[in-house]
Amino acid sequence: MTYMEQARKLRPIIEQATESLDDQTASDSVALFPHLKGDGSLIKSGKRINWNGVLKQATVDLWDTTENNPDNAPSLWTDIAYREGIRVIPETITVAQAFALDELGWWQEHVYRSTIVANVYTPDQYAAGWELVR
């Protein structure tokens, strides 16, 4: 069996194994995740994919079509990004992405701690919702 044949055989097993990774570990292993195929298959809410080297997660059940990909329908997807084991604070935080009380987050080049429950604001939007850690 050639290396390419072995790789093709192992790829589905690797992709299945990625489902058990926590988001922090997954964000360091983006290359292991499947790409969209555009075949019209069902993508279940919570499914993580490799989208041009960025780990994305479906926020709802959707069909694997061009119009539903992260570039064409960004509201159907969320980024999963960590830096040094700490979640990156996105520019826009949805309810599903809200930061918990005392959860750390990277914003620009600093680490902040959320001072409120279900924090959906960036440190620039609501400074009282964050405490600078470093």
TIVO-2410 file (N, C-alpha, C; in nm, 3 decimals):
# residues 134
REC num residu      c1      c2      c3 atome chaine
REC   1      M   0.085  -0.117   0.000     N      A
REC   1      M   0.000   0.000   0.000    CA      A
REC   1      M   0.090   0.124   0.000     C      A
REC   2      T   0.062   0.219  -0.089     N      A
REC   2      T   0.142   0.341  -0.096    CA      A
REC   2      T   0.105   0.435   0.019     C      A
REC   3      Y   0.190   0.535   0.040     N      A
REC   3      Y   0.161   0.634   0.144    CA      A
REC   3      Y   0.031   0.708   0.116     C      A
REC   4      M   0.005   0.737  -0.011     N      A
REC   4      M  -0.118   0.807  -0.049    CA      A
REC   4      M  -0.240   0.720  -0.018     C      A
REC   5      E  -0.232   0.593  -0.046     N      A
REC   5      E  -0.342   0.502  -0.015    CA      A
REC   5      E  -0.364   0.492   0.136     C      A
REC   6      Q  -0.255   0.486   0.212     N      A
REC   6      Q  -0.266   0.483   0.357    CA      A
REC   6      Q  -0.330   0.612   0.409     C      A
REC   7      A  -0.288   0.725   0.353     N      A
REC   7      A  -0.344   0.854   0.396    CA      A
REC   7      A  -0.494   0.860   0.368     C      A
REC   8      R  -0.534   0.815   0.250     N      A
REC   8      R  -0.677   0.816   0.216    CA      A
REC   8      R  -0.758   0.726   0.309     C      A
REC   9      K  -0.699   0.615   0.348     N      A
REC   9      K  -0.766   0.522   0.438    CA      A
REC   9      K  -0.778   0.580   0.580     C      A
REC  10      L  -0.675   0.651   0.624     N      A
REC  10      L  -0.673   0.706   0.759    CA      A
REC  10      L  -0.752   0.836   0.773     C      A
REC  11      R  -0.770   0.911   0.664     N      A
REC  11      R  -0.834   1.042   0.672    CA      A
REC  11      R  -0.972   1.038   0.741     C      A
REC  12      P  -1.063   0.948   0.705     N      A
REC  12      P  -1.193   0.945   0.773    CA      A
REC  12      P  -1.181   0.915   0.923     C      A
REC  13      I  -1.083   0.833   0.959     N      A
REC  13      I  -1.062   0.800   1.101    CA      A
REC  13      I  -1.013   0.923   1.176     C      A
REC  14      I  -0.922   0.997   1.115     N      A
REC  14      I  -0.870   1.119   1.176    CA      A
REC  14      I  -0.983   1.220   1.194     C      A
REC  15      E  -1.063   1.239   1.089     N      A
REC  15      E  -1.172   1.335   1.097    CA      A
REC  15      E  -1.274   1.296   1.204     C      A
REC  16      Q  -1.300   1.169   1.219     N      A
REC  16      Q  -1.392   1.124   1.324    CA      A
REC  16      Q  -1.331   1.150   1.462     C      A
REC  17      A  -1.202   1.127   1.475     N      A
REC  17      A  -1.135   1.149   1.604    CA      A
REC  17      A  -1.134   1.296   1.643     C      A
REC  18      T  -1.133   1.387   1.546     N      A
REC  18      T  -1.132   1.530   1.579    CA      A
REC  18      T  -1.259   1.573   1.652     C      A
REC  19      E  -1.367   1.499   1.634     N      A
REC  19      E  -1.494   1.535   1.698    CA      A
REC  19      E  -1.484   1.534   1.850     C      A
REC  20      S  -1.390   1.457   1.905     N      A
REC  20      S  -1.377   1.449   2.050    CA      A
REC  20      S  -1.280   1.552   2.108     C      A
REC  21      L  -1.214   1.629   2.022     N      A
REC  21      L  -1.120   1.730   2.072    CA      A
REC  21      L  -1.194   1.850   2.129     C      A
REC  22      D  -1.145   1.905   2.240     N      A
REC  22      D  -1.203   2.029   2.290    CA      A
REC  22      D  -1.161   2.143   2.196     C      A
REC  23      D  -1.231   2.256   2.204     N      A
REC  23      D  -1.204   2.366   2.111    CA      A
REC  23      D  -1.061   2.417   2.120     C      A
REC  24      Q  -1.006   2.422   2.239     N      A
REC  24      Q  -0.869   2.471   2.257    CA      A
REC  24      Q  -0.770   2.383   2.181     C      A
REC  25      T  -0.780   2.253   2.198     N      A
REC  25      T  -0.692   2.159   2.128    CA      A
REC  25      T  -0.720   2.162   1.978     C      A
REC  26      A  -0.847   2.167   1.943     N      A
REC  26      A  -0.885   2.169   1.802    CA      A
REC  26      A  -0.827   2.290   1.730     C      A
REC  27      S  -0.822   2.405   1.797     N      A
REC  27      S  -0.772   2.526   1.732    CA      A
REC  27      S  -0.623   2.516   1.698     C      A
REC  28      D  -0.553   2.424   1.762     N      A
REC  28      D  -0.412   2.400   1.730    CA      A
REC  28      D  -0.395   2.289   1.626     C      A
REC  29      S  -0.506   2.232   1.580     N      A
REC  29      S  -0.502   2.116   1.490    CA      A
REC  29      S  -0.595   2.133   1.371     C      A
REC  30      V  -0.604   2.253   1.318     N      A
REC  30      V  -0.700   2.285   1.213    CA      A
REC  30      V  -0.686   2.194   1.091     C      A
REC  31      A  -0.563   2.159   1.055     N      A
REC  31      A  -0.540   2.076   0.936    CA      A
REC  31      A  -0.605   1.938   0.944     C      A
REC  32      L  -0.637   1.893   1.065     N      A
REC  32      L  -0.700   1.761   1.081    CA      A
REC  32      L  -0.849   1.761   1.048     C      A
REC  33      F  -0.910   1.879   1.042     N      A
REC  33      F  -1.054   1.887   1.024    CA      A
REC  33      F  -1.094   1.883   0.877     C      A
REC  34      P  -1.215   1.833   0.850     N      A
REC  34      P  -1.260   1.821   0.711    CA      A
REC  34      P  -1.289   1.958   0.649     C      A
REC  35      H  -1.284   1.958   0.518     N      A
REC  35      H  -1.322   2.075   0.439    CA      A
REC  35      H  -1.466   2.054   0.391     C      A
REC  36      L  -1.533   2.162   0.355     N      A
REC  36      L  -1.664   2.148   0.293    CA      A
REC  36      L  -1.645   2.085   0.155     C      A
REC  37      K  -1.744   2.009   0.112     N      A
REC  37      K  -1.737   1.941  -0.017    CA      A
REC  37      K  -1.830   2.004  -0.120     C      A
REC  38      G  -1.929   2.080  -0.073     N      A
REC  38      G  -2.025   2.141  -0.165    CA      A
REC  38      G  -2.117   2.039  -0.226     C      A
REC  39      D  -2.139   1.928  -0.157     N      A
REC  39      D  -2.219   1.818  -0.212    CA      A
REC  39      D  -2.364   1.819  -0.167     C      A
REC  40      G  -2.405   1.925  -0.095     N      A
REC  40      G  -2.543   1.934  -0.051    CA      A
REC  40      G  -2.577   1.851   0.072     C      A
REC  41      S  -2.478   1.789   0.133     N      A
REC  41      S  -2.505   1.706   0.251    CA      A
REC  41      S  -2.537   1.793   0.372     C      A
REC  42      L  -2.599   1.732   0.472     N      A
REC  42      L  -2.636   1.803   0.593    CA      A
REC  42      L  -2.513   1.824   0.682     C      A
REC  43      I  -2.496   1.946   0.726     N      A
REC  43      I  -2.393   1.981   0.825    CA      A
REC  43      I  -2.470   2.011   0.953     C      A
REC  44      K  -2.447   1.934   1.057     N      A
REC  44      K  -2.518   1.953   1.184    CA      A
REC  44      K  -2.459   2.070   1.262     C      A
REC  45      S  -2.544   2.138   1.335     N      A
REC  45      S  -2.499   2.246   1.423    CA      A
REC  45      S  -2.389   2.194   1.514     C      A
REC  46      G  -2.281   2.270   1.528     N      A
REC  46      G  -2.169   2.229   1.612    CA      A
REC  46      G  -2.056   2.164   1.536     C      A
REC  47      K  -2.080   2.125   1.410     N      A
REC  47      K  -1.976   2.061   1.328    CA      A
REC  47      K  -1.864   2.161   1.302     C      A
REC  48      R  -1.739   2.118   1.323     N      A
REC  48      R  -1.623   2.204   1.299    CA      A
REC  48      R  -1.557   2.164   1.168     C      A
REC  49      I  -1.512   2.266   1.094     N      A
REC  49      I  -1.447   2.244   0.965    CA      A
REC  49      I  -1.321   2.329   0.953     C      A
REC  50      N  -1.237   2.291   0.857     N      A
REC  50      N  -1.120   2.368   0.820    CA      A
REC  50      N  -1.162   2.456   0.702     C      A
REC  51      W  -1.169   2.586   0.725     N      A
REC  51      W  -1.205   2.678   0.617    CA      A
REC  51      W  -1.086   2.768   0.590     C      A
REC  52      N  -1.009   2.733   0.488     N      A
REC  52      N  -0.890   2.810   0.450    CA      A
REC  52      N  -0.794   2.829   0.567     C      A
REC  53      G  -0.777   2.723   0.646     N      A
REC  53      G  -0.683   2.726   0.757    CA      A
REC  53      G  -0.739   2.785   0.886     C      A
REC  54      V  -0.868   2.818   0.887     N      A
REC  54      V  -0.934   2.872   1.006    CA      A
REC  54      V  -1.037   2.770   1.052     C      A
REC  55      L  -1.039   2.742   1.181     N      A
REC  55      L  -1.137   2.649   1.235    CA      A
REC  55      L  -1.270   2.721   1.251     C      A
REC  56      K  -1.373   2.670   1.184     N      A
REC  56      K  -1.508   2.727   1.189    CA      A
REC  56      K  -1.602   2.623   1.245     C      A
REC  57      Q  -1.710   2.671   1.308     N      A
REC  57      Q  -1.811   2.581   1.364    CA      A
REC  57      Q  -1.948   2.628   1.316     C      A
REC  58      A  -2.028   2.532   1.269     N      A
REC  58      A  -2.165   2.564   1.225    CA      A
REC  58      A  -2.248   2.603   1.346     C      A
REC  59      T  -2.321   2.713   1.335     N      A
REC  59      T  -2.404   2.759   1.446    CA      A
REC  59      T  -2.546   2.705   1.437     C      A
REC  60      V  -2.582   2.649   1.321     N      A
REC  60      V  -2.714   2.590   1.297    CA      A
REC  60      V  -2.697   2.471   1.204     C      A
REC  61      D  -2.799   2.387   1.192     N      A
REC  61      D  -2.799   2.284   1.088    CA      A
REC  61      D  -2.807   2.355   0.954     C      A
REC  62      L  -2.729   2.309   0.857     N      A
REC  62      L  -2.729   2.372   0.725    CA      A
REC  62      L  -2.688   2.270   0.620     C      A
REC  63      W  -2.707   2.307   0.494     N      A
REC  63      W  -2.668   2.221   0.383    CA      A
REC  63      W  -2.532   2.265   0.331     C      A
REC  64      D  -2.450   2.168   0.293     N      A
REC  64      D  -2.316   2.195   0.240    CA      A
REC  64      D  -2.329   2.242   0.095     C      A
REC  65      T  -2.357   2.371   0.081     N      A
REC  65      T  -2.371   2.433  -0.052    CA      A
REC  65      T  -2.288   2.560  -0.055     C      A
REC  66      T  -2.260   2.610  -0.173     N      A
REC  66      T  -2.181   2.732  -0.189    CA      A
REC  66      T  -2.244   2.849  -0.114     C      A
REC  67      E  -2.376   2.862  -0.122     N      A
REC  67      E  -2.441   2.976  -0.055    CA      A
REC  67      E  -2.435   2.968   0.097     C      A
REC  68      N  -2.407   2.850   0.153     N      A
REC  68      N  -2.398   2.834   0.299    CA      A
REC  68      N  -2.255   2.828   0.352     C      A
REC  69      N  -2.155   2.848   0.266     N      A
REC  69      N  -2.018   2.841   0.316    CA      A
REC  69      N  -1.985   2.966   0.399     C      A
REC  70      P  -1.879   2.962   0.478     N      A
REC  70      P  -1.847   3.073   0.568    CA      A
REC  70      P  -1.826   3.208   0.498     C      A
REC  71      D  -1.779   3.208   0.375     N      A
REC  71      D  -1.762   3.336   0.303    CA      A
REC  71      D  -1.895   3.396   0.261     C      A
REC  72      N  -1.988   3.311   0.219     N      A
REC  72      N  -2.116   3.359   0.168    CA      A
REC  72      N  -2.225   3.371   0.274     C      A
REC  73      A  -2.210   3.301   0.384     N      A
REC  73      A  -2.310   3.306   0.492    CA      A
REC  73      A  -2.238   3.307   0.627     C      A
REC  74      P  -2.164   3.414   0.657     N      A
REC  74      P  -2.085   3.416   0.782    CA      A
REC  74      P  -2.167   3.403   0.909     C      A
REC  75      S  -2.294   3.440   0.905     N      A
REC  75      S  -2.376   3.430   1.026    CA      A
REC  75      S  -2.408   3.285   1.063     C      A
REC  76      L  -2.384   3.191   0.971     N      A
REC  76      L  -2.409   3.050   0.998    CA      A
REC  76      L  -2.289   2.981   1.063     C      A
REC  77      W  -2.178   3.055   1.076     N      A
REC  77      W  -2.052   2.998   1.124    CA      A
REC  77      W  -1.990   3.087   1.230     C      A
REC  78      T  -1.912   3.027   1.316     N      A
REC  78      T  -1.836   3.102   1.415    CA      A
REC  78      T  -1.691   3.054   1.411     C      A
REC  79      D  -1.598   3.145   1.435     N      A
REC  79      D  -1.456   3.109   1.443    CA      A
REC  79      D  -1.427   3.047   1.579     C      A
REC  80      I  -1.337   2.950   1.579     N      A
REC  80      I  -1.286   2.894   1.703    CA      A
REC  80      I  -1.137   2.924   1.703     C      A
REC  81      A  -1.097   3.019   1.789     N      A
REC  81      A  -0.958   3.062   1.788    CA      A
REC  81      A  -0.906   3.078   1.930     C      A
REC  82      Y  -0.790   3.021   1.955     N      A
REC  82      Y  -0.722   3.032   2.084    CA      A
REC  82      Y  -0.579   3.077   2.059     C      A
REC  83      R  -0.522   3.141   2.156     N      A
REC  83      R  -0.382   3.183   2.152    CA      A
REC  83      R  -0.324   3.153   2.289     C      A
REC  84      E  -0.219   3.074   2.292     N      A
REC  84      E  -0.155   3.034   2.418    CA      A
REC  84      E  -0.256   2.975   2.517     C      A
REC  85      G  -0.353   2.902   2.463     N      A
REC  85      G  -0.452   2.835   2.546    CA      A
REC  85      G  -0.566   2.924   2.593     C      A
REC  86      I  -0.570   3.048   2.545     N      A
REC  86      I  -0.674   3.143   2.586    CA      A
REC  86      I  -0.754   3.182   2.462     C      A
REC  87      R  -0.886   3.183   2.475     N      A
REC  87      R  -0.973   3.214   2.362    CA      A
REC  87      R  -0.953   3.357   2.314     C      A
REC  88      V  -0.950   3.374   2.182     N      A
REC  88      V  -0.939   3.506   2.122    CA      A
REC  88      V  -1.078   3.570   2.122     C      A
REC  89      I  -1.085   3.696   2.163     N      A
REC  89      I  -1.212   3.768   2.165    CA      A
REC  89      I  -1.240   3.816   2.023     C      A
REC  90      P  -1.350   3.771   1.962     N      A
REC  90      P  -1.380   3.815   1.825    CA      A
REC  90      P  -1.433   3.958   1.822     C      A
REC  91      E  -1.427   4.020   1.705     N      A
REC  91      E  -1.478   4.157   1.687    CA      A
REC  91      E  -1.627   4.164   1.721     C      A
REC  92      T  -1.702   4.062   1.680     N      A
REC  92      T  -1.844   4.053   1.711    CA      A
REC  92      T  -1.865   3.925   1.788     C      A
REC  93      I  -1.923   3.935   1.907     N      A
REC  93      I  -1.944   3.819   1.992    CA      A
REC  93      I  -2.094   3.786   1.993     C      A
REC  94      T  -2.127   3.667   1.945     N      A
REC  94      T  -2.266   3.624   1.946    CA      A
REC  94      T  -2.300   3.567   2.084     C      A
REC  95      V  -2.427   3.544   2.108     N      A
REC  95      V  -2.469   3.485   2.234    CA      A
REC  95      V  -2.403   3.348   2.253     C      A
REC  96      A  -2.391   3.272   2.144     N      A
REC  96      A  -2.328   3.140   2.153    CA      A
REC  96      A  -2.180   3.149   2.189     C      A
REC  97      Q  -2.117   3.263   2.162     N      A
REC  97      Q  -1.975   3.282   2.189    CA      A
REC  97      Q  -1.949   3.359   2.317     C      A
REC  98      A  -2.052   3.395   2.391     N      A
REC  98      A  -2.038   3.479   2.510    CA      A
REC  98      A  -1.932   3.426   2.606     C      A
REC  99      F  -1.859   3.517   2.666     N      A
REC  99      F  -1.756   3.482   2.763    CA      A
REC  99      F  -1.819   3.472   2.902     C      A
REC 100      A  -1.779   3.371   2.975     N      A
REC 100      A  -1.829   3.349   3.111    CA      A
REC 100      A  -1.760   3.445   3.208     C      A
REC 101      L  -1.820   3.464   3.322     N      A
REC 101      L  -1.759   3.541   3.429    CA      A
REC 101      L  -1.622   3.480   3.461     C      A
REC 102      D  -1.520   3.562   3.466     N      A
REC 102      D  -1.381   3.524   3.496    CA      A
REC 102      D  -1.309   3.451   3.383     C      A
REC 103      E  -1.375   3.431   3.270     N      A
REC 103      E  -1.306   3.368   3.156    CA      A
REC 103      E  -1.207   3.467   3.096     C      A
REC 104      L  -1.089   3.416   3.062     N      A
REC 104      L  -0.986   3.499   3.000    CA      A
REC 104      L  -1.007   3.507   2.849     C      A
REC 105      G  -0.964   3.618   2.791     N      A
REC 105      G  -0.972   3.634   2.646    CA      A
REC 105      G  -0.862   3.725   2.595     C      A
REC 106      W  -0.810   3.692   2.477     N      A
REC 106      W  -0.711   3.778   2.411    CA      A
REC 106      W  -0.785   3.886   2.335     C      A
REC 107      W  -0.742   4.010   2.354     N      A
REC 107      W  -0.794   4.121   2.273    CA      A
REC 107      W  -0.673   4.202   2.231     C      A
REC 108      Q  -0.651   4.207   2.100     N      A
REC 108      Q  -0.532   4.268   2.043    CA      A
REC 108      Q  -0.411   4.200   2.105     C      A
REC 109      E  -0.327   4.269   2.176     N      A
REC 109      E  -0.207   4.206   2.232    CA      A
REC 109      E  -0.214   4.190   2.383     C      A
REC 110      H  -0.335   4.194   2.439     N      A
REC 110      H  -0.351   4.186   2.584    CA      A
REC 110      H  -0.449   4.076   2.623     C      A
REC 111      V  -0.434   4.028   2.746     N      A
REC 111      V  -0.525   3.929   2.802    CA      A
REC 111      V  -0.617   4.002   2.901     C      A
REC 112      Y  -0.747   3.976   2.886     N      A
REC 112      Y  -0.848   4.035   2.973    CA      A
REC 112      Y  -0.927   3.924   3.043     C      A
REC 113      R  -0.988   3.959   3.157     N      A
REC 113      R  -1.076   3.869   3.229    CA      A
REC 113      R  -1.216   3.929   3.226     C      A
REC 114      S  -1.314   3.848   3.189     N      A
REC 114      S  -1.452   3.895   3.185    CA      A
REC 114      S  -1.501   3.920   3.327     C      A
REC 115      T  -1.560   4.037   3.348     N      A
REC 115      T  -1.610   4.072   3.481    CA      A
REC 115      T  -1.761   4.059   3.490     C      A
REC 116      I  -1.823   4.011   3.382     N      A
REC 116      I  -1.968   3.992   3.382    CA      A
REC 116      I  -2.004   3.855   3.327     C      A
REC 117      V  -2.122   3.810   3.357     N      A
REC 117      V  -2.174   3.682   3.309    CA      A
REC 117      V  -2.222   3.702   3.165     C      A
REC 118      A  -2.200   3.604   3.080     N      A
REC 118      A  -2.248   3.606   2.940    CA      A
REC 118      A  -2.205   3.734   2.869     C      A
REC 119      N  -2.077   3.761   2.873     N      A
REC 119      N  -2.020   3.883   2.817    CA      A
REC 119      N  -2.014   3.876   2.664     C      A
REC 120      V  -2.089   3.964   2.598     N      A
REC 120      V  -2.091   3.967   2.451    CA      A
REC 120      V  -2.030   4.097   2.397     C      A
REC 121      Y  -1.951   4.164   2.481     N      A
REC 121      Y  -1.887   4.289   2.442    CA      A
REC 121      Y  -1.736   4.271   2.435     C      A
REC 122      T  -1.672   4.345   2.346     N      A
REC 122      T  -1.526   4.348   2.344    CA      A
REC 122      T  -1.480   4.449   2.449     C      A
REC 123      P  -1.354   4.446   2.486     N      A
REC 123      P  -1.304   4.547   2.581    CA      A
REC 123      P  -1.321   4.691   2.528     C      A
REC 124      D  -1.317   4.710   2.398     N      A
REC 124      D  -1.337   4.843   2.342    CA      A
REC 124      D  -1.484   4.886   2.349     C      A
REC 125      Q  -1.575   4.791   2.336     N      A
REC 125      Q  -1.718   4.824   2.339    CA      A
REC 125      Q  -1.770   4.853   2.479     C      A
REC 126      Y  -1.719   4.779   2.578     N      A
REC 126      Y  -1.767   4.795   2.715    CA      A
REC 126      Y  -1.652   4.762   2.810     C      A
REC 127      A  -1.571   4.863   2.839     N      A
REC 127      A  -1.451   4.843   2.920    CA      A
REC 127      A  -1.482   4.788   3.060     C      A
REC 128      A  -1.597   4.827   3.116     N      A
REC 128      A  -1.633   4.779   3.250    CA      A
REC 128      A  -1.659   4.628   3.253     C      A
REC 129      G  -1.678   4.567   3.137     N      A
REC 129      G  -1.701   4.424   3.129    CA      A
REC 129      G  -1.573   4.341   3.129     C      A
REC 130      W  -1.458   4.409   3.132     N      A
REC 130      W  -1.330   4.340   3.123    CA      A
REC 130      W  -1.228   4.402   3.218     C      A
REC 131      E  -1.142   4.318   3.269     N      A
REC 131      E  -1.030   4.362   3.354    CA      A
REC 131      E  -0.900   4.321   3.284     C      A
REC 132      L  -0.810   4.416   3.264     N      A
REC 132      L  -0.683   4.386   3.201    CA      A
REC 132      L  -0.599   4.297   3.294     C      A
REC 133      V  -0.553   4.184   3.241     N      A
REC 133      V  -0.472   4.090   3.320    CA      A
REC 133      V  -0.324   4.110   3.288     C      A
REC 134      R  -0.295   4.121   3.159     N      A
REC 134      R  -0.156   4.145   3.114    CA      A
REC 134      R  -0.153   4.201   2.974     C      A
***
